[in-house]
Amino acid sequence: MSKDYTIIIVTHNLFQARRISDYTAFILDGELVEYGKTNEVFSNPKDIRTKEYLEGMYC
């Protein structure tokens, strides 16, 4: 029998977050600026701050 669990992990390691997460949230100065399915957030961020952060991390 399998069980579903929700686990919240706080990390600055985006490679790890992308590898293990189904959903990702970006929080900036205490404000939730982006939340969604991990693949969608990383490939098509809606918030410009998330986009700029990801571009800086992956350049």
mmCIF file of the C-alpha atoms, coordinates in Angstrom:
data_MODEL
# 
_entry.id   MODEL 
# 
loop_
_atom_site.group_PDB 
_atom_site.id 
_atom_site.type_symbol 
_atom_site.label_atom_id 
_atom_site.label_alt_id 
_atom_site.label_comp_id 
_atom_site.label_asym_id 
_atom_site.label_entity_id 
_atom_site.label_seq_id 
_atom_site.pdbx_PDB_ins_code 
_atom_site.Cartn_x 
_atom_site.Cartn_y 
_atom_site.Cartn_z 
_atom_site.occupancy 
_atom_site.B_iso_or_equiv 
_atom_site.pdbx_formal_charge 
_atom_site.auth_seq_id 
_atom_site.auth_comp_id 
_atom_site.auth_asym_id 
_atom_site.auth_atom_id 
_atom_site.pdbx_PDB_model_num 
ATOM 1  C CA . MET A 1 1  ? 0.000  0.000  0.000   1.00 0.00 ? 1  MET A CA 1 
ATOM 2  C CA . SER A 1 2  ? 1.416  3.390  -0.974  1.00 0.00 ? 2  SER A CA 1 
ATOM 3  C CA . LYS A 1 3  ? 0.822  6.681  0.780   1.00 0.00 ? 3  LYS A CA 1 
ATOM 4  C CA . ASP A 1 4  ? 1.029  10.203 -0.544  1.00 0.00 ? 4  ASP A CA 1 
ATOM 5  C CA . TYR A 1 5  ? 3.085  12.669 1.434   1.00 0.00 ? 5  TYR A CA 1 
ATOM 6  C CA . THR A 1 6  ? 3.646  16.373 1.196   1.00 0.00 ? 6  THR A CA 1 
ATOM 7  C CA . ILE A 1 7  ? 7.121  17.515 2.180   1.00 0.00 ? 7  ILE A CA 1 
ATOM 8  C CA . ILE A 1 8  ? 8.313  21.119 2.128   1.00 0.00 ? 8  ILE A CA 1 
ATOM 9  C CA . ILE A 1 9  ? 12.014 21.578 1.440   1.00 0.00 ? 9  ILE A CA 1 
ATOM 10 C CA . VAL A 1 10 ? 13.695 24.962 1.606   1.00 0.00 ? 10 VAL A CA 1 
ATOM 11 C CA . THR A 1 11 ? 16.778 25.089 -0.592  1.00 0.00 ? 11 THR A CA 1 
ATOM 12 C CA . HIS A 1 12 ? 18.902 27.397 -2.697  1.00 0.00 ? 12 HIS A CA 1 
ATOM 13 C CA . ASN A 1 13 ? 20.066 24.404 -4.718  1.00 0.00 ? 13 ASN A CA 1 
ATOM 14 C CA . LEU A 1 14 ? 17.912 24.772 -7.816  1.00 0.00 ? 14 LEU A CA 1 
ATOM 15 C CA . PHE A 1 15 ? 19.302 21.647 -9.446  1.00 0.00 ? 15 PHE A CA 1 
ATOM 16 C CA . GLN A 1 16 ? 18.155 19.565 -6.476  1.00 0.00 ? 16 GLN A CA 1 
ATOM 17 C CA . ALA A 1 17 ? 14.780 21.308 -6.331  1.00 0.00 ? 17 ALA A CA 1 
ATOM 18 C CA . ARG A 1 18 ? 14.171 20.639 -10.003 1.00 0.00 ? 18 ARG A CA 1 
ATOM 19 C CA . ARG A 1 19 ? 15.214 17.003 -9.697  1.00 0.00 ? 19 ARG A CA 1 
ATOM 20 C CA . ILE A 1 20 ? 13.063 16.026 -6.694  1.00 0.00 ? 20 ILE A CA 1 
ATOM 21 C CA . SER A 1 21 ? 10.080 18.388 -6.680  1.00 0.00 ? 21 SER A CA 1 
ATOM 22 C CA . ASP A 1 22 ? 6.691  18.080 -8.320  1.00 0.00 ? 22 ASP A CA 1 
ATOM 23 C CA . TYR A 1 23 ? 5.846  21.695 -7.412  1.00 0.00 ? 23 TYR A CA 1 
ATOM 24 C CA . THR A 1 24 ? 8.113  24.687 -6.792  1.00 0.00 ? 24 THR A CA 1 
ATOM 25 C CA . ALA A 1 25 ? 7.583  28.021 -5.084  1.00 0.00 ? 25 ALA A CA 1 
ATOM 26 C CA . PHE A 1 26 ? 9.830  31.079 -5.274  1.00 0.00 ? 26 PHE A CA 1 
ATOM 27 C CA . ILE A 1 27 ? 9.737  33.391 -2.280  1.00 0.00 ? 27 ILE A CA 1 
ATOM 28 C CA . LEU A 1 28 ? 11.413 36.801 -2.339  1.00 0.00 ? 28 LEU A CA 1 
ATOM 29 C CA . ASP A 1 29 ? 11.570 39.000 0.748   1.00 0.00 ? 29 ASP A CA 1 
ATOM 30 C CA . GLY A 1 30 ? 8.770  36.986 2.346   1.00 0.00 ? 30 GLY A CA 1 
ATOM 31 C CA . GLU A 1 31 ? 6.482  37.287 -0.689  1.00 0.00 ? 31 GLU A CA 1 
ATOM 32 C CA . LEU A 1 32 ? 5.396  34.283 -2.725  1.00 0.00 ? 32 LEU A CA 1 
ATOM 33 C CA . VAL A 1 33 ? 6.203  35.430 -6.257  1.00 0.00 ? 33 VAL A CA 1 
ATOM 34 C CA . GLU A 1 34 ? 5.803  32.165 -8.176  1.00 0.00 ? 34 GLU A CA 1 
ATOM 35 C CA . TYR A 1 35 ? 4.227  28.762 -7.575  1.00 0.00 ? 35 TYR A CA 1 
ATOM 36 C CA . GLY A 1 36 ? 3.447  25.926 -9.927  1.00 0.00 ? 36 GLY A CA 1 
ATOM 37 C CA . LYS A 1 37 ? 4.509  22.621 -11.389 1.00 0.00 ? 37 LYS A CA 1 
ATOM 38 C CA . THR A 1 38 ? 8.288  22.487 -11.273 1.00 0.00 ? 38 THR A CA 1 
ATOM 39 C CA . ASN A 1 39 ? 8.784  21.934 -15.011 1.00 0.00 ? 39 ASN A CA 1 
ATOM 40 C CA . GLU A 1 40 ? 6.490  24.847 -15.847 1.00 0.00 ? 40 GLU A CA 1 
ATOM 41 C CA . VAL A 1 41 ? 8.093  27.225 -13.340 1.00 0.00 ? 41 VAL A CA 1 
ATOM 42 C CA . PHE A 1 42 ? 11.602 26.435 -14.581 1.00 0.00 ? 42 PHE A CA 1 
ATOM 43 C CA . SER A 1 43 ? 10.773 26.447 -18.292 1.00 0.00 ? 43 SER A CA 1 
ATOM 44 C CA . ASN A 1 44 ? 8.234  29.287 -18.401 1.00 0.00 ? 44 ASN A CA 1 
ATOM 45 C CA . PRO A 1 45 ? 8.270  31.459 -15.263 1.00 0.00 ? 45 PRO A CA 1 
ATOM 46 C CA . LYS A 1 46 ? 5.415  33.966 -15.051 1.00 0.00 ? 46 LYS A CA 1 
ATOM 47 C CA . ASP A 1 47 ? 7.114  36.492 -12.760 1.00 0.00 ? 47 ASP A CA 1 
ATOM 48 C CA . ILE A 1 48 ? 10.005 38.519 -14.186 1.00 0.00 ? 48 ILE A CA 1 
ATOM 49 C CA . ARG A 1 49 ? 11.946 38.190 -10.914 1.00 0.00 ? 49 ARG A CA 1 
ATOM 50 C CA . THR A 1 50 ? 11.806 34.400 -11.126 1.00 0.00 ? 50 THR A CA 1 
ATOM 51 C CA . LYS A 1 51 ? 12.850 34.508 -14.775 1.00 0.00 ? 51 LYS A CA 1 
ATOM 52 C CA . GLU A 1 52 ? 15.825 36.771 -14.026 1.00 0.00 ? 52 GLU A CA 1 
ATOM 53 C CA . TYR A 1 53 ? 16.887 34.619 -11.073 1.00 0.00 ? 53 TYR A CA 1 
ATOM 54 C CA . LEU A 1 54 ? 16.751 31.425 -13.110 1.00 0.00 ? 54 LEU A CA 1 
ATOM 55 C CA . GLU A 1 55 ? 18.619 32.999 -16.016 1.00 0.00 ? 55 GLU A CA 1 
ATOM 56 C CA . GLY A 1 56 ? 21.356 34.120 -13.641 1.00 0.00 ? 56 GLY A CA 1 
ATOM 57 C CA . MET A 1 57 ? 21.647 30.651 -12.141 1.00 0.00 ? 57 MET A CA 1 
ATOM 58 C CA . TYR A 1 58 ? 21.788 28.782 -15.452 1.00 0.00 ? 58 TYR A CA 1 
ATOM 59 C CA . CYS A 1 59 ? 23.970 31.087 -17.583 1.00 0.00 ? 59 CYS A CA 1 
# 
